[in-house]
């Protein structure tokens, strides 16, 4: 089983085009509103796809990831 540590998540980059790096907003699909979390695990690049029931839940997860990660780069 693979686990994800917060320290493994890549830096989250916020720009006018949206989020990249450690967290990406993938959009809305039949499965739900989805995000992709990118990390490094034992030197290997890994990604987790999370699909939530509503856009509000997706935004909440993104906000939590940015908060607990404690660092992101913002380009305006």
DRENTIMAR-118368 format. One record per residue (C-alpha): residue in one letter; x negated, y negated, z. Coordinates in pm, whole numbers, padded with zeros to 5 digits. Layout:
residues N
SITE | a | X | Y | Z
...
This chain:
residues 76
SITE | x | 00000 | 00000 | 00000
SITE | x | -00127 | -00347 | -00086
SITE | x | -00073 | -00639 | 00147
SITE | x | -00106 | -01011 | 00086
SITE | x | -00296 | -01236 | 00326
SITE | x | -00234 | -01609 | 00309
SITE | x | -00606 | -01663 | 00272
SITE | x | -00598 | -01451 | -00047
SITE | x | -00351 | -01682 | -00222
SITE | x | -00518 | -01906 | -00478
SITE | x | -00497 | -02285 | -00426
SITE | x | -00159 | -02423 | -00529
SITE | x | -00179 | -02696 | -00790
SITE | x | 00115 | -02933 | -00827
SITE | x | 00133 | -03146 | -01142
SITE | x | 00391 | -03318 | -01361
SITE | x | 00429 | -02987 | -01548
SITE | x | 00507 | -02796 | -01227
SITE | x | 00316 | -02555 | -01007
SITE | x | 00018 | -02346 | -01114
SITE | x | -00257 | -02157 | -00939
SITE | x | -00139 | -01971 | -00632
SITE | x | 00234 | -02025 | -00694
SITE | x | 00425 | -02060 | -01021
SITE | x | 00795 | -02127 | -01078
SITE | x | 00897 | -01872 | -01343
SITE | x | 01257 | -01989 | -01384
SITE | x | 01600 | -01832 | -01366
SITE | x | 01665 | -01476 | -01490
SITE | x | 01931 | -01206 | -01450
SITE | x | 01731 | -01086 | -01148
SITE | x | 01750 | -01432 | -00987
SITE | x | 01539 | -01745 | -00951
SITE | x | 01179 | -01620 | -00967
SITE | x | 00834 | -01729 | -00853
SITE | x | 00494 | -01572 | -00906
SITE | x | 00236 | -01568 | -00626
SITE | x | -00124 | -01528 | -00748
SITE | x | -00403 | -01406 | -00521
SITE | x | -00740 | -01237 | -00507
SITE | x | -00753 | -00904 | -00324
SITE | x | -01090 | -00732 | -00280
SITE | x | -01222 | -00917 | -00584
SITE | x | -00924 | -00825 | -00801
SITE | x | -00666 | -01072 | -00928
SITE | x | -00316 | -00965 | -00820
SITE | x | 00029 | -01119 | -00861
SITE | x | 00357 | -01075 | -00682
SITE | x | 00688 | -01165 | -00848
SITE | x | 00965 | -01270 | -00611
SITE | x | 01321 | -01327 | -00732
SITE | x | 01568 | -01497 | -00501
SITE | x | 01946 | -01526 | -00516
SITE | x | 01959 | -01906 | -00546
SITE | x | 01741 | -02195 | -00658
SITE | x | 01759 | -02334 | -00303
SITE | x | 01605 | -02012 | -00165
SITE | x | 01331 | -02027 | -00430
SITE | x | 01249 | -02387 | -00344
SITE | x | 01242 | -02297 | 00026
SITE | x | 00991 | -02014 | -00039
SITE | x | 00773 | -02246 | -00247
SITE | x | 00782 | -02509 | 00029
SITE | x | 00689 | -02249 | 00293
SITE | x | 00401 | -02115 | 00083
SITE | x | 00263 | -02466 | 00032
SITE | x | 00305 | -02545 | 00403
SITE | x | 00148 | -02231 | 00545
SITE | x | -00127 | -02226 | 00284
SITE | x | -00212 | -02568 | 00423
SITE | x | -00376 | -02697 | 00110
SITE | x | -00275 | -02780 | -00242
SITE | x | -00400 | -03014 | -00506
SITE | x | -00156 | -03268 | -00643
SITE | x | -00199 | -03441 | -00978
SITE | x | 00043 | -03723 | -01048
